[in-house]
Amino acid sequence: MARQNFNDLLAFVAVARERSFTRAAARLGVSQSALSHTIRGLEARLGIRLLTRTTRSVAPTEAGQRVLDSIGRRFDEIEHELVALTALRSKPAGLVRITTGEHALASILWPRLGPLLRDYPDIQVEFDVSYGLKDIVAERFDAGVRLGEQVARDMIAMPIGPDLRMAAVASPAYFAKRRRPKTPQELTEHRCINLRLPTYGGLYAWEFERRGRKVNVRVEGQYVFNTVPPIVAAALDGAGIAFLPEDEVLAQLASGELVRVLGDWCPSFPGYHLYYPSRRQPSPAFVVVADALRVRTGAAPG
């Protein structure tokens, strides 16, 4: 294909990914009419329709999706290589985008990257705080931070924190009139505070294990949240039993504001990992950030 047609292909990739001529035109810095003309010209040259247009949406046709899958990744690889080349300066610089949850941000990312960035003023880090399992390639993140068991197998993943442990907790006032559960199944007799998982839309099933026996319990209660801080607040207020990462409630457990149950059913599990695409050419800025987060052998993480 003639070299001048690469601009047409780039335009198509932008529209197909944005699912909007308006957003794609803004991203490319061209007018919407010019972009529409470019796409029509590309379809005419290929002799096939690549996009289905309605008054409300734009979506790739089967042929368009095939083109997007085959060339979109190649354009990404070229872009990553060019970014890496232009970023080769005496001091690493540029933007690093990371999607993460609140707990990992507060307990690991901020404590380590805050001091680092004071020494690298030309590096900028954007944190996308989300409980959803995002497609970091499609959404153009440099990396994500999730629990080890949640990382897709086609990603490079490295541990950045210690093993974690869950804790079932409630206020002393809640247990004042209720018998404390001795097995996970007894949670169904209690009011529990639920967490809704944004990626799948369902409620989190509480996971327990003892002596190799795994038990998942779907609990019920009056309250459902999609982030951790209000769950802690609700537990402190006596609304029910909460199931949270242990270090989210260590202070409240130490002060006696919360009481733990089923501790023998809550073993440790692999903690947070930084993950990123295996074919990605990392920028010098990302290398500095990843190195600061890496857990050193023989060193205490955190």
TAJO-V314335 format. One record per helix or strand of 3 or more residues. SS is the DSSP state (H for helix, E for strand). FROM is the first residue (numbers start at 1). TO is the last residue. If there is no record, write none. Layout:
BEGIN
SS_FROM_TO ; SS_FROM_TO
END
This chain:
BEGIN
H_3_18 ; H_21_28 ; H_32_46 ; E_51_53 ; E_58_60 ; H_62_86 ; E_94_100 ; H_102_119 ; E_123_129 ; E_143_147 ; H_148_150 ; E_155_159 ; E_164_170 ; H_172_175 ; H_184_189 ; E_192_196 ; E_206_210 ; E_213_217 ; E_223_225 ; H_228_236 ; E_241_245 ; H_246_248 ; H_250_255 ; E_259_261 ; H_263_265 ; E_272_277 ; H_284_293
END
